[in-house]
Every structure is written in structure tokens, then in C-alpha cells.
């Protein structure tokens, strides 16, 4: 069994943009993120940030298809 994470950034240059996107989404849902480790977040807070990111990505896709 492999311990290799499939959760990796394919384009390393995109890391900073993804971090900015995550911070923006967190601000929109009222979650206070720190740079680096955020292990103090509840599952609800982390899920809110991830959900907001997905929502924004879907909206961007839908707007590009129109």
C-alpha cells in the first residue's frame, strides 16, 4: 500500500495563486486562516473554505462557457 498523497500541485508555479485563492475564499466565508499550518480549524470551517473555492471555480467555468 502506498502512502503517496494524490493531493499535489501539478504545476508548482501555481502554488502562490492557489494560496491567494484559498485566503480569498476564507475571507468571504469569515474563516480566519493563517499562513502555513491551520490545524486549529474545525471541520466545518475547513469545509466552508473548500466549498467556497469549489463554488467560485464552478461559477468561473460557467461564465467562461457562456
N, C-alpha and C positions, 0 to 999 in steps of 0.2 A: 504494500500500500504506500502511495506517495504522499508526502507532506507538502508537496509543492502547491502553492496558492495559485488559483486561476484568476485572482483578483489583482492583476498587474496592469500597468500602463503600457500600452503597445508603443506609443510614441512618447519617449521620455521628455521631449521638449514641451509636451502638453501639461506636464505636472503643475506648473505655476498657474496656468489658465484654469485647470480643474480645481485647484485650491481657492482661487478667487471666486469661481462659480459656487463652490460649497459655502464659502463665507457669505456671499450674497444671498443664497437660499436660506441660510441660517438666520441672517438678519431679518429676512422677510417673515419668517415664522416665529421670531422672537426667542431664538435659542442663542445663548452666548457661547461661541466657540473660541478656543484658544489656538494659537499656532502650535502645531505639534500634537502631543497626546491629549485626547479628550475622553479618557476612560471614566470620567466622573459623570458623563451624560447618562440619563435614563434611556431605556429602550424607546420610550415614547418620543423623547427629544430627538434621538438619532433617527428614528423612523420618520419624524416630521421633516427633518432636513433632507433625507433621501427622497421622500415623497415629493417634496417641493422641487427638488432637482429634476425628477422624472417628469413632473407636471410641466416644468419650463422647457424641457427637451421636446416633449410631445407638442407643445404649443409652437415652438420654433420650427419643428418639422411640418406641422400643419400649415403654418404661414408660408413656408417655402414651396409647398406643393400647390398652393392656390394660384 
